Amino acid sequence: MLAIVAAILFAIAFILNAAGTATSAVFDPTSLLLAGLFCLALHLAGIGSGWSWRR
């Protein structure tokens, strides 16, 4: 699930960067890129993957 969020954040960052629009600091392409990398790192660490060890 977090990998999908990361992909969406990467896509938004790419569109903002390609369009060259002036946005606030929160929606800056660099901050969205870092948020996407954070979500991707959490996904690779196994957090939010949906697997449960409880039965």
PyMOL Python script that loads the backbone (N, CA, C, O; Angstrom):
from pymol import cmd

cmd.read_pdbstr("""\
ATOM      1  N   MET A   1       0.820  -1.192   0.000  1.00  0.00           N
ATOM      2  CA  MET A   1       0.000   0.000   0.000  1.00  0.00           C
ATOM      3  C   MET A   1       0.867   1.259   0.000  1.00  0.00           C
ATOM      4  O   MET A   1       0.566   2.229  -0.697  1.00  0.00           O
ATOM      5  N   LEU A   2       1.944   1.236   0.788  1.00  0.00           N
ATOM      6  CA  LEU A   2       2.817   2.403   0.836  1.00  0.00           C
ATOM      7  C   LEU A   2       3.567   2.605  -0.475  1.00  0.00           C
ATOM      8  O   LEU A   2       3.927   3.732  -0.812  1.00  0.00           O
ATOM      9  N   ALA A   3       3.805   1.530  -1.214  1.00  0.00           N
ATOM     10  CA  ALA A   3       4.466   1.671  -2.514  1.00  0.00           C
ATOM     11  C   ALA A   3       3.556   2.407  -3.494  1.00  0.00           C
ATOM     12  O   ALA A   3       4.042   3.167  -4.332  1.00  0.00           O
ATOM     13  N   ILE A   4       2.263   2.195  -3.402  1.00  0.00           N
ATOM     14  CA  ILE A   4       1.312   2.909  -4.267  1.00  0.00           C
ATOM     15  C   ILE A   4       1.290   4.391  -3.902  1.00  0.00           C
ATOM     16  O   ILE A   4       1.249   5.251  -4.782  1.00  0.00           O
ATOM     17  N   VAL A   5       1.317   4.685  -2.608  1.00  0.00           N
ATOM     18  CA  VAL A   5       1.366   6.084  -2.164  1.00  0.00           C
ATOM     19  C   VAL A   5       2.646   6.742  -2.657  1.00  0.00           C
ATOM     20  O   VAL A   5       2.630   7.887  -3.110  1.00  0.00           O
ATOM     21  N   ALA A   6       3.758   6.012  -2.566  1.00  0.00           N
ATOM     22  CA  ALA A   6       5.032   6.552  -3.046  1.00  0.00           C
ATOM     23  C   ALA A   6       4.989   6.823  -4.546  1.00  0.00           C
ATOM     24  O   ALA A   6       5.491   7.848  -5.006  1.00  0.00           O
ATOM     25  N   ALA A   7       4.395   5.911  -5.309  1.00  0.00           N
ATOM     26  CA  ALA A   7       4.298   6.114  -6.754  1.00  0.00           C
ATOM     27  C   ALA A   7       3.439   7.334  -7.086  1.00  0.00           C
ATOM     28  O   ALA A   7       3.757   8.077  -8.015  1.00  0.00           O
ATOM     29  N   ILE A   8       2.373   7.545  -6.349  1.00  0.00           N
ATOM     30  CA  ILE A   8       1.520   8.716  -6.578  1.00  0.00           C
ATOM     31  C   ILE A   8       2.273   9.995  -6.239  1.00  0.00           C
ATOM     32  O   ILE A   8       2.181  10.982  -6.969  1.00  0.00           O
ATOM     33  N   LEU A   9       3.023   9.984  -5.130  1.00  0.00           N
ATOM     34  CA  LEU A   9       3.806  11.157  -4.768  1.00  0.00           C
ATOM     35  C   LEU A   9       4.884  11.459  -5.796  1.00  0.00           C
ATOM     36  O   LEU A   9       5.138  12.620  -6.115  1.00  0.00           O
ATOM     37  N   PHE A  10       5.522  10.402  -6.320  1.00  0.00           N
ATOM     38  CA  PHE A  10       6.531  10.600  -7.360  1.00  0.00           C
ATOM     39  C   PHE A  10       5.900  11.185  -8.614  1.00  0.00           C
ATOM     40  O   PHE A  10       6.492  12.055  -9.253  1.00  0.00           O
ATOM     41  N   ALA A  11       4.716  10.726  -8.973  1.00  0.00           N
ATOM     42  CA  ALA A  11       4.041  11.242 -10.165  1.00  0.00           C
ATOM     43  C   ALA A  11       3.664  12.708  -9.999  1.00  0.00           C
ATOM     44  O   ALA A  11       3.826  13.502 -10.925  1.00  0.00           O
ATOM     45  N   ILE A  12       3.163  13.066  -8.826  1.00  0.00           N
ATOM     46  CA  ILE A  12       2.804  14.474  -8.576  1.00  0.00           C
ATOM     47  C   ILE A  12       4.050  15.346  -8.607  1.00  0.00           C
ATOM     48  O   ILE A  12       4.029  16.441  -9.168  1.00  0.00           O
ATOM     49  N   ALA A  13       5.150  14.862  -8.000  1.00  0.00           N
ATOM     50  CA  ALA A  13       6.393  15.630  -8.004  1.00  0.00           C
ATOM     51  C   ALA A  13       6.914  15.808  -9.418  1.00  0.00           C
ATOM     52  O   ALA A  13       7.420  16.876  -9.763  1.00  0.00           O
ATOM     53  N   PHE A  14       6.796  14.769 -10.244  1.00  0.00           N
ATOM     54  CA  PHE A  14       7.257  14.867 -11.625  1.00  0.00           C
ATOM     55  C   PHE A  14       6.423  15.864 -12.420  1.00  0.00           C
ATOM     56  O   PHE A  14       6.965  16.660 -13.187  1.00  0.00           O
ATOM     57  N   ILE A  15       5.124  15.823 -12.240  1.00  0.00           N
ATOM     58  CA  ILE A  15       4.246  16.748 -12.968  1.00  0.00           C
ATOM     59  C   ILE A  15       4.518  18.190 -12.554  1.00  0.00           C
ATOM     60  O   ILE A  15       4.573  19.080 -13.403  1.00  0.00           O
ATOM     61  N   LEU A  16       4.689  18.427 -11.249  1.00  0.00           N
ATOM     62  CA  LEU A  16       4.990  19.781 -10.783  1.00  0.00           C
ATOM     63  C   LEU A  16       6.345  20.255 -11.301  1.00  0.00           C
ATOM     64  O   LEU A  16       6.505  21.421 -11.662  1.00  0.00           O
ATOM     65  N   ASN A  17       7.310  19.353 -11.334  1.00  0.00           N
ATOM     66  CA  ASN A  17       8.632  19.721 -11.814  1.00  0.00           C
ATOM     67  C   ASN A  17       8.614  19.967 -13.320  1.00  0.00           C
ATOM     68  O   ASN A  17       9.251  20.905 -13.799  1.00  0.00           O
ATOM     69  N   ALA A  18       7.903  19.148 -14.060  1.00  0.00           N
ATOM     70  CA  ALA A  18       7.852  19.301 -15.510  1.00  0.00           C
ATOM     71  C   ALA A  18       7.067  20.548 -15.917  1.00  0.00           C
ATOM     72  O   ALA A  18       7.407  21.200 -16.904  1.00  0.00           O
ATOM     73  N   ALA A  19       6.035  20.877 -15.170  1.00  0.00           N
ATOM     74  CA  ALA A  19       5.227  22.045 -15.496  1.00  0.00           C
ATOM     75  C   ALA A  19       5.915  23.336 -15.072  1.00  0.00           C
ATOM     76  O   ALA A  19       5.632  24.399 -15.624  1.00  0.00           O
ATOM     77  N   GLY A  20       6.812  23.254 -14.099  1.00  0.00           N
ATOM     78  CA  GLY A  20       7.521  24.428 -13.639  1.00  0.00           C
ATOM     79  C   GLY A  20       6.639  25.409 -12.900  1.00  0.00           C
ATOM     80  O   GLY A  20       6.897  26.612 -12.920  1.00  0.00           O
ATOM     81  N   THR A  21       5.609  24.914 -12.252  1.00  0.00           N
ATOM     82  CA  THR A  21       4.696  25.788 -11.526  1.00  0.00           C
ATOM     83  C   THR A  21       5.306  26.195 -10.191  1.00  0.00           C
ATOM     84  O   THR A  21       6.068  25.437  -9.590  1.00  0.00           O
ATOM     85  N   ALA A  22       4.972  27.373  -9.742  1.00  0.00           N
ATOM     86  CA  ALA A  22       5.428  27.861  -8.440  1.00  0.00           C
ATOM     87  C   ALA A  22       4.405  27.447  -7.386  1.00  0.00           C
ATOM     88  O   ALA A  22       3.246  27.859  -7.435  1.00  0.00           O
ATOM     89  N   THR A  23       4.841  26.640  -6.445  1.00  0.00           N
ATOM     90  CA  THR A  23       3.955  26.160  -5.388  1.00  0.00           C
ATOM     91  C   THR A  23       4.568  26.497  -4.034  1.00  0.00           C
ATOM     92  O   THR A  23       5.695  26.987  -3.953  1.00  0.00           O
ATOM     93  N   SER A  24       3.818  26.230  -2.985  1.00  0.00           N
ATOM     94  CA  SER A  24       4.329  26.488  -1.637  1.00  0.00           C
ATOM     95  C   SER A  24       5.393  25.443  -1.283  1.00  0.00           C
ATOM     96  O   SER A  24       5.625  24.499  -2.038  1.00  0.00           O
ATOM     97  N   ALA A  25       6.024  25.624  -0.141  1.00  0.00           N
ATOM     98  CA  ALA A  25       7.111  24.743   0.274  1.00  0.00           C
ATOM     99  C   ALA A  25       6.626  23.318   0.531  1.00  0.00           C
ATOM    100  O   ALA A  25       7.396  22.369   0.380  1.00  0.00           O
ATOM    101  N   VAL A  26       5.372  23.155   0.915  1.00  0.00           N
ATOM    102  CA  VAL A  26       4.862  21.818   1.211  1.00  0.00           C
ATOM    103  C   VAL A  26       4.716  21.005  -0.067  1.00  0.00           C
ATOM    104  O   VAL A  26       4.997  19.806  -0.076  1.00  0.00           O
ATOM    105  N   PHE A  27       4.281  21.643  -1.138  1.00  0.00           N
ATOM    106  CA  PHE A  27       4.058  20.931  -2.390  1.00  0.00           C
ATOM    107  C   PHE A  27       5.195  21.137  -3.381  1.00  0.00           C
ATOM    108  O   PHE A  27       4.997  21.011  -4.589  1.00  0.00           O
ATOM    109  N   ASP A  28       6.371  21.448  -2.883  1.00  0.00           N
ATOM    110  CA  ASP A  28       7.553  21.560  -3.712  1.00  0.00           C
ATOM    111  C   ASP A  28       7.921  20.164  -4.228  1.00  0.00           C
ATOM    112  O   ASP A  28       7.791  19.195  -3.480  1.00  0.00           O
ATOM    113  N   PRO A  29       8.372  20.029  -5.469  1.00  0.00           N
ATOM    114  CA  PRO A  29       8.723  18.703  -5.983  1.00  0.00           C
ATOM    115  C   PRO A  29       9.766  17.979  -5.135  1.00  0.00           C
ATOM    116  O   PRO A  29       9.722  16.753  -5.025  1.00  0.00           O
ATOM    117  N   THR A  30      10.693  18.706  -4.542  1.00  0.00           N
ATOM    118  CA  THR A  30      11.709  18.059  -3.708  1.00  0.00           C
ATOM    119  C   THR A  30      11.096  17.482  -2.437  1.00  0.00           C
ATOM    120  O   THR A  30      11.454  16.377  -2.028  1.00  0.00           O
ATOM    121  N   SER A  31      10.182  18.210  -1.811  1.00  0.00           N
ATOM    122  CA  SER A  31       9.563  17.686  -0.593  1.00  0.00           C
ATOM    123  C   SER A  31       8.656  16.496  -0.909  1.00  0.00           C
ATOM    124  O   SER A  31       8.573  15.558  -0.116  1.00  0.00           O
ATOM    125  N   LEU A  32       7.976  16.523  -2.058  1.00  0.00           N
ATOM    126  CA  LEU A  32       7.171  15.362  -2.450  1.00  0.00           C
ATOM    127  C   LEU A  32       8.049  14.171  -2.781  1.00  0.00           C
ATOM    128  O   LEU A  32       7.676  13.032  -2.500  1.00  0.00           O
ATOM    129  N   LEU A  33       9.219  14.415  -3.377  1.00  0.00           N
ATOM    130  CA  LEU A  33      10.160  13.342  -3.662  1.00  0.00           C
ATOM    131  C   LEU A  33      10.639  12.696  -2.369  1.00  0.00           C
ATOM    132  O   LEU A  33      10.720  11.471  -2.276  1.00  0.00           O
ATOM    133  N   LEU A  34      10.955  13.514  -1.377  1.00  0.00           N
ATOM    134  CA  LEU A  34      11.391  12.972  -0.092  1.00  0.00           C
ATOM    135  C   LEU A  34      10.271  12.212   0.615  1.00  0.00           C
ATOM    136  O   LEU A  34      10.526  11.188   1.249  1.00  0.00           O
ATOM    137  N   ALA A  35       9.052  12.696   0.514  1.00  0.00           N
ATOM    138  CA  ALA A  35       7.923  11.973   1.111  1.00  0.00           C
ATOM    139  C   ALA A  35       7.709  10.635   0.409  1.00  0.00           C
ATOM    140  O   ALA A  35       7.401   9.634   1.055  1.00  0.00           O
ATOM    141  N   GLY A  36       7.872  10.619  -0.904  1.00  0.00           N
ATOM    142  CA  GLY A  36       7.758   9.365  -1.643  1.00  0.00           C
ATOM    143  C   GLY A  36       8.851   8.383  -1.281  1.00  0.00           C
ATOM    144  O   GLY A  36       8.596   7.186  -1.151  1.00  0.00           O
ATOM    145  N   LEU A  37      10.073   8.881  -1.116  1.00  0.00           N
ATOM    146  CA  LEU A  37      11.167   8.006  -0.694  1.00  0.00           C
ATOM    147  C   LEU A  37      10.942   7.463   0.714  1.00  0.00           C
ATOM    148  O   LEU A  37      11.293   6.319   1.005  1.00  0.00           O
ATOM    149  N   PHE A  38      10.360   8.278   1.583  1.00  0.00           N
ATOM    150  CA  PHE A  38      10.040   7.832   2.940  1.00  0.00           C
ATOM    151  C   PHE A  38       9.008   6.704   2.906  1.00  0.00           C
ATOM    152  O   PHE A  38       9.157   5.699   3.600  1.00  0.00           O
ATOM    153  N   CYS A  39       7.962   6.877   2.094  1.00  0.00           N
ATOM    154  CA  CYS A  39       6.935   5.829   1.974  1.00  0.00           C
ATOM    155  C   CYS A  39       7.512   4.567   1.356  1.00  0.00           C
ATOM    156  O   CYS A  39       7.158   3.459   1.760  1.00  0.00           O
ATOM    157  N   LEU A  40       8.392   4.723   0.384  1.00  0.00           N
ATOM    158  CA  LEU A  40       9.021   3.563  -0.242  1.00  0.00           C
ATOM    159  C   LEU A  40       9.928   2.830   0.740  1.00  0.00           C
ATOM    160  O   LEU A  40       9.970   1.599   0.746  1.00  0.00           O
ATOM    161  N   ALA A  41      10.650   3.573   1.566  1.00  0.00           N
ATOM    162  CA  ALA A  41      11.502   2.951   2.573  1.00  0.00           C
ATOM    163  C   ALA A  41      10.671   2.195   3.601  1.00  0.00           C
ATOM    164  O   ALA A  41      11.053   1.104   4.025  1.00  0.00           O
ATOM    165  N   LEU A  42       9.543   2.763   4.004  1.00  0.00           N
ATOM    166  CA  LEU A  42       8.663   2.055   4.946  1.00  0.00           C
ATOM    167  C   LEU A  42       8.108   0.790   4.310  1.00  0.00           C
ATOM    168  O   LEU A  42       7.980  -0.235   4.979  1.00  0.00           O
ATOM    169  N   HIS A  43       7.779   0.853   3.031  1.00  0.00           N
ATOM    170  CA  HIS A  43       7.259  -0.327   2.345  1.00  0.00           C
ATOM    171  C   HIS A  43       8.318  -1.427   2.274  1.00  0.00           C
ATOM    172  O   HIS A  43       8.023  -2.599   2.508  1.00  0.00           O
ATOM    173  N   LEU A  44       9.551  -1.041   1.952  1.00  0.00           N
ATOM    174  CA  LEU A  44      10.620  -2.031   1.871  1.00  0.00           C
ATOM    175  C   LEU A  44      10.978  -2.599   3.236  1.00  0.00           C
ATOM    176  O   LEU A  44      11.487  -3.716   3.329  1.00  0.00           O
ATOM    177  N   ALA A  45      10.719  -1.841   4.294  1.00  0.00           N
ATOM    178  CA  ALA A  45      10.964  -2.334   5.649  1.00  0.00           C
ATOM    179  C   ALA A  45       9.860  -3.280   6.117  1.00  0.00           C
ATOM    180  O   ALA A  45       9.999  -3.931   7.152  1.00  0.00           O
ATOM    181  N   GLY A  46       8.766  -3.359   5.361  1.00  0.00           N
ATOM    182  CA  GLY A  46       7.691  -4.278   5.715  1.00  0.00           C
ATOM    183  C   GLY A  46       6.554  -3.634   6.466  1.00  0.00           C
ATOM    184  O   GLY A  46       5.612  -4.321   6.861  1.00  0.00           O
ATOM    185  N   ILE A  47       6.614  -2.339   6.672  1.00  0.00           N
ATOM    186  CA  ILE A  47       5.548  -1.641   7.388  1.00  0.00           C
ATOM    187  C   ILE A  47       4.433  -1.306   6.405  1.00  0.00           C
ATOM    188  O   ILE A  47       4.689  -0.730   5.347  1.00  0.00           O
ATOM    189  N   GLY A  48       3.215  -1.659   6.743  1.00  0.00           N
ATOM    190  CA  GLY A  48       2.082  -1.359   5.882  1.00  0.00           C
ATOM    191  C   GLY A  48       1.925  -2.312   4.715  1.00  0.00           C
ATOM    192  O   GLY A  48       1.232  -2.002   3.746  1.00  0.00           O
ATOM    193  N   SER A  49       2.561  -3.468   4.799  1.00  0.00           N
ATOM    194  CA  SER A  49       2.480  -4.408   3.685  1.00  0.00           C
ATOM    195  C   SER A  49       1.208  -5.247   3.714  1.00  0.00           C
ATOM    196  O   SER A  49       0.872  -5.899   2.725  1.00  0.00           O
ATOM    197  N   GLY A  50       0.504  -5.235   4.830  1.00  0.00           N
ATOM    198  CA  GLY A  50      -0.747  -5.965   4.900  1.00  0.00           C
ATOM    199  C   GLY A  50      -0.602  -7.376   5.427  1.00  0.00           C
ATOM    200  O   GLY A  50      -1.606  -8.064   5.607  1.00  0.00           O
ATOM    201  N   TRP A  51       0.608  -7.828   5.678  1.00  0.00           N
ATOM    202  CA  TRP A  51       0.809  -9.171   6.203  1.00  0.00           C
ATOM    203  C   TRP A  51       0.612  -9.158   7.707  1.00  0.00           C
ATOM    204  O   TRP A  51       1.081  -8.255   8.399  1.00  0.00           O
ATOM    205  N   SER A  52      -0.074 -10.150   8.198  1.00  0.00           N
ATOM    206  CA  SER A  52      -0.320 -10.261   9.630  1.00  0.00           C
ATOM    207  C   SER A  52       0.144 -11.627  10.120  1.00  0.00           C
ATOM    208  O   SER A  52      -0.173 -12.646   9.507  1.00  0.00           O
ATOM    209  N   TRP A  53       0.886 -11.654  11.208  1.00  0.00           N
ATOM    210  CA  TRP A  53       1.369 -12.912  11.751  1.00  0.00           C
ATOM    211  C   TRP A  53       0.377 -13.509  12.732  1.00  0.00           C
ATOM    212  O   TRP A  53       0.546 -14.652  13.156  1.00  0.00           O
ATOM    213  N   ARG A  54      -0.648 -12.765  13.100  1.00  0.00           N
ATOM    214  CA  ARG A  54      -1.658 -13.303  14.014  1.00  0.00           C
ATOM    215  C   ARG A  54      -2.634 -14.184  13.255  1.00  0.00           C
ATOM    216  O   ARG A  54      -2.921 -13.950  12.081  1.00  0.00           O
ATOM    217  N   ARG A  55      -3.136 -15.192  13.937  1.00  0.00           N
ATOM    218  CA  ARG A  55      -4.105 -16.103  13.306  1.00  0.00           C
ATOM    219  C   ARG A  55      -5.416 -16.050  14.008  1.00  0.00           C
ATOM    220  O   ARG A  55      -6.353 -16.748  13.619  1.00  0.00           O
TER     221      ARG A  55
END
""", "prot")
cmd.dss("prot")
cmd.show_as("cartoon", "prot")
cmd.util.cbc("prot")
cmd.orient("prot")
